[in-house]
C-alpha cells in the first residue's frame, strides 16, 4: 500500500512554488483520519494554485498549505471512522492543528476549506488515492511512503510526519529527504488514535499505551533517533481510549474512553489529573475533542448529536449537579455529584457525525465553536461565559465548489 504526497494543480494554472512549502501561519497540515507506509521518497518539486470559488464573505484568506489523506486501495474507497454510512460521499473530516481550515475526504477526491471566512482553500498539498494514477498528468508526485499494512492516521508538524498503523507508529523527518527517526509498538489501535503537538518549543507525541485505558507520551526532542526509550505512561481510563487530543502548547492532554461519558485532562509534565469533565450519563462514541487556542475552553462532539463546551481556565463556569448542594453522599454517587458538566452545548443532526473546533473570538466575552458535519453542513455557534449559546452562521460547504473542479 502507498501513501503519496502530491500537489494537485488545476488545469491552466501555472506552477508557483515548491510542493513542500508551508505558510508561516500553519505549524502543521490538516490531515484526515483514514488510510493506507518504510519511506521511499521520490521527490519532485512542483506546486499548484487553486482559484477561489464560492467565496462567501470577507477578503480572500492568505494561502496556506494543507494535507489530505486517501486510501491507497485500488478501489478508491475509504473507511469512515465516524459513521458506517457516509453522507454525500464524505468519508473523513479533520481540522488542521491551528483550526483555521479543515480537510474533507470524499470518494471522489479531497477538498481543503478555510474556516473563517468559509471558502475553498487557495493552495493545498494532497496525499491522494492511487486510483487517480495516470488520470491527470498535472498531478505532481512529491513523496511516496510504502507500508505492508494499512495506514490508519497521519499527523504532521513543520519538521516531522507521523504515520500510524494498527500496532505501530513511525516518525519521519519532513519534508526534505525524509528518514525514519522513531518506531513505537502500540496496543491494538484500530482507530489510529494519535496526536502530535505543533509547538516549536515542544515535540510531544501521544498515543494509546499497552495497558488498557492508558496513554503513552513521547518527547521527540529528548529521544535520540534510532533508539527505543520507554515513553511516559498515564493511566487515564479503565476501558480502551477512544479519543485523545493535545492542546497547542503540548502542556495538557485530554482523553475519553469507549464509554464516552467522561473526559479527563492530564498535565503532560507531571502526569497528574487536572480535571474530570462529564459529557453525560449515557454511553456515547466521541468523534472529536479540541482545545481553544489559549486552552481556556474545550469542546467535544459525539454520536448523540450534541457538541459540549467546557471551561478550563475558570472551571467555576461549568455546571454542577443539583445534588452537589445535598452534602456528603456515597462514594459512587459522589463521583457523579462532583463531576463538572458543560457550560454550554448545541445540537447538530444526530445521524450526521461531526468534528468541532473553536473559531475566532468576536469579543472578549464572546467565543465561537465551529461544527463540520459529514452531511456537508457548516455550523457556527457563539457562546458567552454565562452559558448562553446561539447559532451565528450556517452553510453547506460542499456546495461552495463544483465537483467538476476535481
C-alpha positions in Angstrom: 0.0 0.0 0.0 1.2 3.5 -0.8 0.8 6.9 0.8 1.6 9.6 -1.8 2.4 13.2 -1.0 1.5 15.3 -4.1 0.3 18.6 -5.2 -2.9 19.0 -7.2 -2.7 21.6 -9.9 -5.8 22.7 -11.7 -5.7 22.9 -15.5 -4.4 26.1 -16.9 -2.8 27.2 -13.6 0.9 27.8 -13.5 3.2 26.0 -11.1 4.1 28.6 -8.5 6.0 27.2 -5.5 7.6 24.1 -4.0 5.3 21.4 -3.0 6.6 21.1 0.5 6.2 24.8 1.3 4.3 25.8 4.4 2.7 29.1 5.3 4.1 31.0 8.2 0.7 30.8 10.0 0.3 27.0 10.0 2.6 24.9 12.1 1.1 21.7 10.6 -1.1 20.5 7.9 -4.7 19.3 8.1 -5.0 15.6 7.9 -7.8 13.1 7.6 -8.1 10.0 9.7 -8.4 7.2 7.2 -5.8 5.4 5.1 -3.1 3.4 4.0 3.9 3.1 4.7 9.4 2.4 5.2 9.8 5.5 3.3 10.5 5.6 -0.4 11.0 9.2 -1.3 10.6 10.2 -4.8 11.0 13.9 -4.6 9.8 16.2 -7.4 9.3 19.9 -7.0 6.1 21.4 -8.2 3.1 23.2 -6.9 -0.3 24.2 -8.0 -2.7 27.0 -7.4 -6.4 27.0 -7.0 -8.5 30.0 -7.7 -11.1 30.8 -5.0 -14.6 29.6 -5.7 -17.9 30.4 -4.0 -16.3 32.8 -1.6 -19.0 33.9 0.9 -17.9 36.9 2.8 -14.8 38.9 3.7 -11.4 39.1 1.9 -9.6 36.1 0.5 -7.7 34.2 3.1 -3.9 34.0 2.9 -2.8 30.9 1.0 -1.9 28.1 3.3 -0.6 24.6 2.8 -2.9 21.7 3.6 -2.7 17.9 3.7 -5.3 15.3 2.9 -5.2 11.5 3.0 -6.6 9.0 0.6 -6.8 5.2 1.0 -4.3 3.6 -1.3 -6.5 0.7 -2.2 -7.3 0.4 -5.9 -11.0 0.5 -5.2 -10.7 4.2 -4.3 -12.8 3.6 -1.2 -12.0 4.9 2.3 -13.2 3.6 5.6 -15.1 6.2 7.6 -14.3 6.3 11.3 -17.3 8.3 12.4 -20.3 6.6 10.8 -20.9 3.5 8.8 -22.9 5.2 6.1 -21.1 8.4 5.0 -23.5 11.1 3.7 -22.9 12.9 0.4 -19.8 10.9 -0.2 -17.8 12.4 2.7 -15.6 9.7 4.2 -13.5 11.7 6.7 -13.1 15.1 8.2 -10.3 16.8 10.2 -9.2 20.3 11.3 -5.6 21.3 10.9 -3.8 22.0 14.2 -4.4 25.7 14.4 -8.1 25.1 13.5 -8.0 27.6 10.7 -9.0 25.2 8.0 -10.4 21.7 7.6 -9.9 18.8 5.2 -12.9 16.9 3.7 -12.0 13.5 2.2 -14.6 12.2 -0.3 -14.9 9.2 -2.6 -14.2 11.5 -5.5 -11.3 13.4 -4.1 -10.1 15.7 -1.2 -11.1 19.3 -0.5 -9.5 21.8 1.8 -11.6 24.6 3.2 -10.8 27.8 5.1 -13.0 28.2 8.2 -13.4 31.9 8.5 -14.5 33.0 6.0 -15.8 29.7 4.8 -14.2 29.1 1.4 -12.2 26.6 -0.6 -8.5 26.9 0.1 -6.3 28.6 -2.4 -3.3 26.3 -2.0 -3.2 22.6 -1.0 -1.0 19.7 -0.7 -2.6 16.3 -1.1 -1.9 12.7 -0.2 -4.3 11.1 -2.6 -5.8 7.8 -3.8 -3.6 5.9 -6.2 -6.7 5.2 -8.2 -6.0 8.6 -9.7 -2.8 7.4 -11.2 -2.4 8.3 -14.8 -5.7 10.2 -14.9 -4.2 13.7 -14.8 -0.7 14.4 -16.0 -0.6 17.6 -14.0 -0.7 15.7 -10.6 2.8 16.1 -9.3 4.2 13.3 -7.1 6.4 14.6 -4.4 6.9 11.9 -1.8 5.8 8.2 -1.5 5.6 6.2 1.7 5.1 2.5 1.3 4.0 0.1 4.0 2.9 -3.5 4.1 -0.1 -2.8 6.3 -2.9 -0.1 6.1 -2.2 3.3 7.4 -4.9 4.5 9.8 -3.8 8.1 10.5 -1.2 10.7 9.7 -0.1 13.6 11.8 2.2 16.4 10.5 4.1 19.2 12.1 6.6 21.6 10.4 9.5 19.2 10.8 8.1 15.7 11.2 5.4 13.4 9.8 3.9 10.6 12.0 2.3 7.6 10.4 0.0 5.4 12.5 -0.6 1.7 11.8 -2.8 -0.6 13.8 0.0 -1.8 16.1 2.9 0.5 15.3 3.7 4.2 14.9 6.5 5.6 12.6 8.1 9.1 12.9 10.0 10.5 9.9 11.8 13.8 9.3 9.8 16.0 7.0 9.6 17.4 4.4 13.1 17.4 2.9 14.7 13.9 2.4 12.5 12.0 4.8 14.2 9.5 7.0 12.9 7.3 9.8 13.6 8.7 13.2 11.5 6.6 15.6 9.3 3.5 15.7 7.0 2.7 18.5 5.0 -0.5 19.1 1.4 0.2 20.4 -1.6 -1.6 21.8 -4.1 -2.7 19.2 -5.2 0.7 17.8 -7.9 0.2 15.2 -8.9 3.9 15.1 -5.3 5.1 14.6 -5.5 7.3 17.7 -2.6 9.7 18.0 -1.9 13.4 18.4 1.2 15.5 17.8 2.0 18.8 19.4 2.5 21.6 16.7 4.5 23.8 19.1 8.1 24.8 18.2 9.0 24.5 21.8 7.6 21.0 22.5 7.7 18.0 20.2 5.2 15.8 22.1 3.6 12.7 20.7 0.7 10.9 22.5 -1.0 7.6 21.6 -2.7 4.7 23.4 -0.4 2.7 25.8 0.0 -1.0 26.0 -2.2 -1.2 29.1 -5.9 -0.9 28.6 -7.0 2.7 29.1 -3.5 4.2 29.3 -1.8 6.9 27.3 1.9 7.0 26.2 3.7 10.3 25.8 7.0 10.7 24.0 9.1 13.8 23.9 10.6 13.5 20.4 13.1 16.3 21.1 14.7 14.4 24.0 14.6 11.0 22.4 17.6 10.0 20.2 16.7 8.9 16.7 17.1 5.2 16.2 16.8 4.4 19.9 13.9 2.9 21.8 13.1 4.7 25.1 10.2 3.9 27.4 7.5 6.5 26.9 5.8 8.1 29.9 2.5 6.4 30.7 -0.7 7.9 32.1 -3.4 5.5 33.4 -6.3 7.6 32.1 -9.3 5.2 31.9 -10.5 1.7 32.9 -11.6 0.9 29.3 -9.9 1.4 26.0 -9.1 5.0 24.9 -11.5 6.2 22.2 -10.4 9.8 21.7 -7.2 11.8 22.5 -6.1 15.4 22.0 -3.2 17.7 23.0 -3.6 21.5 23.5 -1.4 23.6 21.2 1.5 24.2 23.7 1.5 20.5 24.5 1.1 21.1 28.2 -2.3 19.3 28.6 -3.7 16.1 27.1 -7.4 15.3 27.1 -8.8 11.8 26.5 -12.1 9.9 26.6 -12.7 6.1 26.8 -15.0 4.0 24.8 -17.8 4.6 27.3 -17.7 8.3 26.3 -19.2 9.7 29.5 -16.1 11.4 30.9 -13.3 13.5 29.5 -10.1 13.5 31.6 -7.3 16.1 31.4 -3.8 15.5 32.5 -0.7 17.6 32.9 1.9 16.3 30.3 4.8 17.2 32.6 3.7 15.9 36.0 1.2 13.3 34.5 -1.3 14.3 37.2 -5.0 14.6 36.5 -6.1 18.2 36.3 -9.9 17.9 35.9 -12.6 15.5 35.0 -15.4 16.7 32.7 -18.7 14.9 32.3 -20.2 14.7 28.8 -23.3 12.9 30.0 -24.5 9.7 31.8 -25.4 7.6 28.7 -22.6 5.8 26.8 -21.6 7.6 23.6 -19.0 7.5 20.9 -16.8 10.6 20.9 -15.8 11.8 17.5 -13.6 14.8 18.4 -12.0 16.7 21.3 -10.4 20.1 20.7 -8.9 22.8 22.9 -9.4 26.6 22.2 -6.3 28.4 21.1 -5.4 29.7 24.6 -6.6 26.5 26.3 -9.4 28.3 28.1 -12.1 26.0 26.7 -12.6 22.6 25.4 -15.2 21.2 23.0 -16.3 17.7 22.2 -18.7 16.1 19.8 -20.3 12.6 19.9 -22.9 10.4 18.2 -25.6 11.9 20.4 -25.7 14.9 18.0 -24.5 17.3 20.7 -21.4 19.5 20.9 -20.4 20.2 24.5 -18.3 23.2 25.6 -16.3 23.2 28.9 -14.4 25.9 30.7 -10.8 25.0 31.6 -9.3 28.3 32.7 -12.1 29.1 35.1 -13.8 25.8 35.9 -16.4 27.5 38.1 -18.2 28.4 34.9 -19.0 24.7 34.3 -22.3 23.4 35.6 -22.6 21.1 38.6 -25.2 18.6 39.6 -28.0 19.8 41.8 -27.1 17.0 44.2 -23.9 18.9 44.9 -25.9 21.0 47.4 -27.1 18.0 49.3 -23.9 17.4 51.1 -22.0 14.2 51.8 -23.1 11.2 49.7 -21.8 7.7 49.0 -18.6 7.2 47.0 -20.3 6.0 43.8 -22.9 8.9 43.8 -20.2 11.3 44.9 -18.2 10.8 41.7 -21.3 11.8 39.8 -22.1 14.7 42.0 -18.6 16.1 41.9 -18.5 16.0 38.1 -18.3 19.2 36.0 -20.8 19.4 33.2 -20.5 21.6 30.1 -21.2 25.3 30.5 -22.9 25.3 27.1 -23.9 22.9 24.3 -25.7 22.8 21.0 -27.1 20.1 18.7 -26.5 19.1 15.1 -28.4 16.3 13.3 -27.8 13.2 15.4 -27.4 10.9 12.4 -24.7 13.1 11.0 -21.2 12.7 12.5 -19.3 15.9 13.1 -16.0 17.4 14.2 -15.7 20.6 16.2 -13.2 23.3 16.9 -13.0 26.9 18.2 -13.4 29.9 15.9 -12.1 33.4 16.1 -13.1 35.4 19.2 -15.5 38.1 18.2 -15.0 39.9 21.6 -13.5 39.4 25.0 -16.6 37.7 26.4 -17.9 36.0 23.2 -16.3 32.9 21.8 -17.3 30.6 18.9 -17.3 26.9 18.1 -17.4 25.5 14.6 -19.0 22.2 13.8 -18.4 20.4 10.4 -20.8 17.6 9.6 -20.5 14.7 7.2 -23.8 15.7 5.6 -22.0 18.7 4.2 -23.2 21.3 6.7 -21.2 24.0 8.5 -22.4 25.3 11.8 -21.0 28.3 13.8 -22.2 28.9 17.4 -21.2 31.7 19.7 -21.3 31.3 23.4 -20.7 33.5 26.5 -19.2 32.6 29.9 -22.7 32.5 31.4 -23.6 29.6 29.1 -25.7 31.4 26.5 -25.2 29.7 23.2 -26.7 30.7 19.8 -26.1 29.8 16.2 -24.5 32.6 14.2 -23.9 31.0 10.9 -25.0 28.0 8.8 -23.8 26.9 5.3 -23.4 23.9 3.1 -19.6 23.7 2.5 -20.0 21.0 -0.2 -21.9 23.5 -2.4 -19.2 26.1 -2.4 -17.2 24.5 -5.2 -18.3 22.3 -8.1 -17.4 18.6 -8.4 -16.1 19.3 -11.9 -13.2 21.2 -10.3 -11.6 18.0 -9.2 
